């Protein structure tokens, strides 16, 4: 059955063509209200949106099939990311499709601000010739302060350097090496505020960046500064900015985004030294086409091939990596499930060691799968997307270790679960047949495939156990399919991992648990 995608906002027709070419069924139904959307969302595996559609927790309750939300654009303010993650829905954006367009808009606003172009145009077209009124400033030699030097900020920096500006940047994630490559000076925020002639914002809206240009920070800027915001409304305290404009401390502001949009009224409107545009950062034909094509390609690749690109809430997986990862993800999830079915009491810590080839894969995705398997016995709705967040909420410490192969296996994953009362380890690998296998339990070597119905027994290594065990199952009408054994030493502790056909009656399991030498017995299901 082909996956189905709903496009609920205006996207280029080219996006529809890409979905169809990739084997995805697509419907275009824009301008739906929230109730209309909720009524049909349960029929779709994917939802492609721009900024109009609001993907709320309530909408996600109706999205029983939904696997992915694709936002054609950068900002995902209109998507409830925690709710989507809890639901197991991948949320993707398209961070590169409109980067150049947004950067160019910031540069255009900088020129318009420096030379007062909108006011000069209005004056001239009104029949005035106020040549002496519009005395601008040169861009050359000015200090441009960039807050946020990611995809868009770095393009702005490149263009500004070409205009012979001096560029300083505040970005906690900007490495010194990257700053050197860009030709910018990395500074702290207070330093940028004190030195910049022009400040331009290029950060997403997060709890850390909200109101980054607060009244307090705006007061730290140098007199005559000019402010540009093409990023997100809410990054600038609009009331404080208006006050400093009125006082002449801020020489001008060019604002493309507002705290409330659509902005039909705003405290900044009407000020003679303010330029406002209606969220035009990504408004070029090229950008609209690019983000539409990109979101269609990303969503199709995920729904058809399992590749994940530009996901907000899950590690990226390329189309080339997906086939290699698939059996290893299955292994990680089953190792987690094995441990989860046997673990009693709250889990305090999970340690996962990736050896050999496994260490070269996307271990974040493998860890997410292991956590999902581990917690599923208690949380049936959990999945690989929601698992890391739920583990964090529950205070589970997760440690990942990668290292070169130290065993006989090309790839090996070892999962250790720690509770207040015990520590349990299990190791597994994937052979050339692509099937996950258990190769060690509690450091006891064993070789067993995972099967739908299994019995796990720990016992003393003494003669007669296998006969008594098999007889008990035979008397209960349970057929043994495979029988894997392991022990730490002769006469020591032993493990039996037995695949059986069908269900194991509780009465039979209880008889196994009281057999001589048996320490514990449990039915496992995969």
GUBAKE-492483 format. One record per residue (C-alpha): residue in one letter; x, z, y. Coordinates in steps of 0.2 Angstrom, whole numbers, padded with zeros to 4 digits, always signed. Layout:
N
AXZY
...
END
This chain:
526
X+0000+0000+0000
X+0008-0005+0017
X+0010+0008+0030
X-0002+0007+0045
X+0003+0010+0063
X-0008+0013+0078
X-0002+0007+0095
X-0012+0018+0107
X-0004+0013+0124
X+0001-0003+0132
X+0015-0011+0123
X+0023-0028+0123
X+0015-0040+0110
X+0032-0043+0103
X+0031-0025+0096
X+0015-0030+0086
X+0025-0045+0079
X+0039-0035+0074
X+0028-0023+0064
X+0020-0037+0055
X+0036-0046+0051
X+0043-0029+0043
X+0027-0027+0032
X+0018-0014+0043
X+0000-0016+0046
X-0004-0013+0065
X-0019-0010+0076
X-0019-0009+0095
X-0032+0002+0102
X-0027+0008+0120
X-0037+0019+0132
X-0044+0030+0119
X-0050+0047+0124
X-0043+0062+0114
X-0059+0063+0104
X-0059+0045+0099
X-0040+0046+0095
X-0043+0061+0084
X-0057+0052+0075
X-0046+0038+0068
X-0028+0045+0068
X-0030+0051+0050
X-0030+0033+0044
X-0012+0030+0051
X+0006+0033+0045
X+0013+0030+0062
X+0008+0031+0080
X+0017+0021+0094
X+0014+0028+0112
X+0021+0027+0129
X+0017+0041+0142
X-0002+0041+0142
X-0006+0047+0125
X-0005+0065+0122
X+0001+0070+0105
X-0006+0088+0105
X-0006+0101+0091
X-0025+0098+0090
X-0023+0080+0087
X-0010+0083+0074
X-0022+0093+0064
X-0032+0077+0061
X-0017+0067+0057
X-0017+0069+0039
X-0006+0054+0035
X+0005+0053+0050
X+0024+0052+0046
X+0031+0046+0063
X+0027+0046+0082
X+0037+0033+0091
X+0038+0035+0110
X+0043+0019+0119
X+0054+0027+0132
X+0065+0042+0134
X+0054+0057+0139
X+0043+0065+0126
X+0035+0078+0137
X+0018+0071+0131
X+0022+0076+0112
X+0021+0093+0106
X+0037+0093+0097
X+0036+0110+0088
X+0019+0106+0082
X+0025+0089+0075
X+0040+0097+0067
X+0029+0110+0059
X+0017+0096+0053
X+0032+0086+0046
X+0031+0072+0058
X+0046+0063+0064
X+0046+0061+0083
X+0057+0046+0089
X+0061+0040+0107
X+0070+0025+0113
X+0084+0032+0124
X+0093+0016+0127
X+0080+0003+0131
X+0077+0007+0149
X+0094+0016+0153
X+0101+0001+0164
X+0084-0001+0173
X+0083+0018+0177
X+0101+0018+0183
X+0098+0003+0194
X+0083+0011+0202
X+0093+0026+0206
X+0107+0015+0214
X+0093+0006+0223
X+0085+0022+0230
X+0103+0028+0235
X+0105+0012+0246
X+0087+0013+0253
X+0090+0031+0257
X+0107+0028+0265
X+0101+0014+0276
X+0083+0020+0279
X+0076+0003+0272
X+0058+0007+0270
X+0056+0014+0287
X+0066+0000+0295
X+0055-0013+0286
X+0039-0005+0291
X+0045-0003+0309
X+0051-0021+0310
X+0035-0029+0302
X+0025-0018+0315
X+0033-0029+0329
X+0045-0016+0334
X+0064-0019+0336
X+0071-0002+0334
X+0089-0006+0330
X+0096+0010+0337
X+0084+0021+0328
X+0090+0017+0311
X+0108+0023+0310
X+0112+0024+0292
X+0128+0030+0282
X+0140+0021+0272
X+0141+0023+0253
X+0159+0019+0251
X+0170+0035+0250
X+0155+0047+0248
X+0155+0060+0235
X+0141+0057+0222
X+0136+0072+0212
X+0128+0067+0195
X+0118+0081+0186
X+0117+0075+0168
X+0130+0062+0163
X+0122+0055+0147
X+0116+0037+0144
X+0109+0034+0161
X+0120+0046+0171
X+0136+0037+0164
X+0129+0020+0169
X+0125+0027+0187
X+0143+0034+0187
X+0150+0017+0182
X+0140+0008+0196
X+0145+0021+0209
X+0164+0020+0205
X+0162+0001+0207
X+0155+0005+0225
X+0171+0015+0228
X+0162+0031+0228
X+0170+0047+0222
X+0160+0054+0207
X+0158+0072+0201
X+0147+0077+0187
X+0139+0092+0180
X+0134+0091+0161
X+0138+0105+0149
X+0139+0092+0135
X+0151+0081+0144
X+0168+0083+0136
X+0184+0082+0146
X+0189+0066+0136
X+0173+0057+0140
X+0174+0062+0158
X+0191+0054+0159
X+0185+0038+0151
X+0171+0037+0163
X+0182+0041+0178
X+0172+0056+0184
X+0177+0073+0188
X+0168+0086+0177
X+0163+0101+0188
X+0152+0116+0187
X+0135+0116+0195
X+0139+0127+0210
X+0154+0116+0214
X+0144+0100+0213
X+0131+0107+0225
X+0144+0112+0238
X+0153+0096+0237
X+0141+0081+0235
X+0135+0070+0249
X+0122+0063+0237
X+0115+0071+0222
X+0106+0061+0208
X+0097+0069+0193
X+0098+0062+0176
X+0093+0076+0164
X+0078+0078+0152
X+0065+0091+0156
X+0070+0107+0145
X+0068+0125+0148
X+0087+0125+0154
X+0085+0111+0166
X+0068+0115+0173
X+0070+0118+0192
X+0088+0115+0191
X+0087+0111+0210
X+0078+0127+0214
X+0076+0134+0231
X+0092+0145+0228
X+0102+0130+0222
X+0096+0118+0236
X+0102+0131+0248
X+0119+0129+0241
X+0120+0111+0245
X+0131+0105+0260
X+0122+0100+0276
X+0116+0082+0276
X+0115+0080+0258
X+0103+0067+0251
X+0094+0070+0235
X+0088+0057+0222
X+0077+0060+0207
X+0073+0046+0194
X+0073+0058+0179
X+0058+0070+0178
X+0046+0079+0189
X+0049+0098+0189
X+0068+0097+0190
X+0067+0099+0209
X+0057+0113+0218
X+0047+0101+0229
X+0041+0115+0241
X+0059+0121+0244
X+0065+0103+0246
X+0052+0099+0260
X+0057+0115+0269
X+0075+0110+0269
X+0070+0092+0275
X+0060+0099+0289
X+0075+0110+0294
X+0087+0096+0294
X+0098+0103+0280
X+0093+0089+0268
X+0096+0072+0277
X+0084+0063+0265
X+0076+0062+0248
X+0071+0048+0236
X+0059+0053+0223
X+0052+0043+0209
X+0045+0057+0198
X+0034+0072+0203
X+0029+0088+0196
X+0011+0082+0194
X+0008+0064+0190
X+0000+0053+0195
X+0005+0060+0212
X-0010+0056+0223
X-0005+0070+0235
X+0012+0079+0236
X+0020+0091+0248
X+0034+0078+0251
X+0022+0064+0256
X+0023+0058+0274
X+0040+0065+0278
X+0050+0052+0288
X+0066+0055+0278
X+0057+0054+0261
X+0056+0038+0250
X+0043+0039+0236
X+0040+0027+0222
X+0027+0029+0208
X+0038+0032+0192
X+0046+0015+0193
X+0063+0020+0184
X+0059+0010+0169
X+0047-0003+0177
X+0056-0019+0174
X+0051-0033+0162
X+0067-0032+0153
X+0065-0013+0150
X+0047-0014+0145
X+0051-0027+0132
X+0067-0018+0126
X+0058-0001+0123
X+0043-0009+0114
X+0055-0019+0103
X+0066-0004+0099
X+0051+0008+0095
X+0044-0005+0083
X+0060-0008+0074
X+0064+0011+0073
X+0046+0015+0066
X+0046+0000+0054
X+0064+0005+0047
X+0058+0022+0044
X+0041+0018+0036
X+0048+0004+0025
X+0066+0009+0022
X+0068+0028+0026
X+0080+0025+0040
X+0079+0037+0055
X+0085+0032+0072
X+0084+0042+0088
X+0073+0056+0081
X+0071+0071+0092
X+0068+0083+0077
X+0078+0076+0062
X+0095+0069+0059
X+0097+0051+0061
X+0099+0041+0045
X+0105+0023+0045
X+0097+0009+0034
X+0113+0008+0025
X+0114+0027+0022
X+0096+0029+0017
X+0098+0022-0001
X+0114+0033-0004
X+0105+0048+0003
X+0089+0046-0006
X+0095+0053-0023
X+0106+0066-0015
X+0091+0072-0005
X+0081+0073-0021
X+0095+0083-0029
X+0096+0095-0014
X+0077+0098-0014
X+0077+0101-0033
X+0091+0113-0031
X+0082+0122-0018
X+0066+0122-0028
X+0075+0129-0043
X+0082+0144-0033
X+0065+0146-0024
X+0056+0148-0040
X+0068+0161-0047
X+0071+0171-0031
X+0061+0187-0028
X+0061+0195-0011
X+0065+0189+0006
X+0080+0177+0008
X+0093+0183+0020
X+0106+0169+0018
X+0108+0151+0011
X+0125+0144+0008
X+0127+0126+0004
X+0144+0118-0001
X+0145+0099-0001
X+0160+0093-0011
X+0168+0075-0012
X+0156+0061-0008
X+0142+0073-0004
X+0153+0080+0011
X+0153+0062+0019
X+0134+0060+0019
X+0122+0067+0033
X+0123+0085+0027
X+0110+0091+0040
X+0097+0080+0031
X+0102+0087+0014
X+0102+0105+0020
X+0084+0102+0027
X+0079+0095+0010
X+0086+0110+0001
X+0078+0122+0013
X+0061+0113+0010
X+0063+0115-0009
X+0068+0133-0007
X+0053+0139+0003
X+0040+0128-0005
X+0035+0140-0018
X+0028+0151-0004
X+0024+0138+0009
X+0016+0123+0000
X+0015+0113+0016
X+0033+0114+0021
X+0044+0098+0021
X+0061+0092+0026
X+0056+0090+0044
X+0049+0107+0046
X+0060+0117+0035
X+0075+0120+0047
X+0064+0127+0060
X+0054+0138+0048
X+0070+0145+0041
X+0076+0149+0058
X+0059+0157+0063
X+0061+0168+0047
X+0079+0174+0052
X+0087+0165+0037
X+0106+0162+0040
X+0111+0144+0034
X+0129+0140+0032
X+0135+0123+0027
X+0153+0120+0020
X+0160+0103+0017
X+0176+0100+0007
X+0186+0088-0004
X+0181+0087-0022
X+0187+0102-0032
X+0178+0099-0048
X+0176+0085-0061
X+0162+0077-0051
X+0163+0064-0038
X+0149+0073-0028
X+0144+0091-0030
X+0131+0102-0021
X+0132+0120-0023
X+0117+0131-0017
X+0119+0150-0015
X+0104+0160-0010
X+0107+0178-0005
X+0093+0192-0004
X+0095+0211-0003
X+0096+0213-0021
X+0105+0197-0028
X+0115+0182-0025
X+0111+0166-0035
X+0120+0150-0036
X+0116+0133-0044
X+0126+0117-0043
X+0121+0099-0046
X+0126+0081-0045
X+0119+0063-0046
X+0127+0052-0060
X+0127+0033-0059
X+0109+0033-0066
X+0103+0040-0050
X+0095+0055-0058
X+0099+0073-0051
X+0107+0085-0064
X+0110+0103-0065
X+0129+0106-0070
X+0131+0125-0066
X+0120+0140-0065
X+0128+0157-0059
X+0145+0149-0063
X+0140+0145-0081
X+0142+0127-0085
X+0126+0118-0091
X+0121+0100-0091
X+0102+0096-0089
X+0091+0084-0080
X+0076+0091-0069
X+0060+0089-0078
X+0041+0092-0073
X+0040+0107-0084
X+0055+0118-0089
X+0058+0135-0096
X+0073+0145-0089
X+0080+0159-0100
X+0095+0171-0098
X+0100+0180-0113
X+0114+0188-0123
X+0125+0176-0132
X+0120+0182-0150
X+0116+0173-0166
X+0097+0169-0169
X+0091+0167-0152
X+0088+0148-0153
X+0079+0150-0169
X+0067+0163-0163
X+0065+0154-0146
X+0060+0138-0154
X+0049+0146-0167
X+0039+0155-0153
X+0036+0138-0144
X+0032+0129-0160
X+0019+0143-0165
X+0011+0140-0147
X+0010+0121-0150
X+0023+0118-0136
X+0035+0103-0140
X+0053+0104-0134
X+0060+0088-0126
X+0078+0093-0122
X+0088+0109-0124
X+0103+0113-0113
X+0114+0128-0116
X+0128+0137-0107
X+0138+0153-0108
X+0151+0162-0099
X+0161+0168-0114
X+0158+0170-0133
X+0146+0185-0135
X+0143+0186-0116
X+0129+0180-0105
X+0120+0164-0109
X+0108+0152-0101
X+0095+0141-0109
X+0086+0127-0099
X+0073+0119-0109
X+0062+0104-0105
X+0045+0105-0113
X+0030+0093-0115
X+0015+0099-0105
X+0011+0117-0099
X+0018+0133-0107
X+0004+0145-0111
X+0007+0162-0102
X+0005+0171-0119
X+0020+0161-0126
X+0031+0165-0111
X+0027+0183-0113
X+0033+0182-0131
X+0049+0174-0125
X+0052+0187-0112
X+0052+0201-0126
X+0063+0192-0139
X+0078+0202-0144
X+0093+0198-0131
X+0082+0190-0118
X+0085+0196-0101
X+0073+0185-0091
X+0062+0170-0094
X+0052+0159-0082
X+0043+0143-0081
X+0049+0131-0068
X+0040+0115-0062
X+0048+0101-0053
END
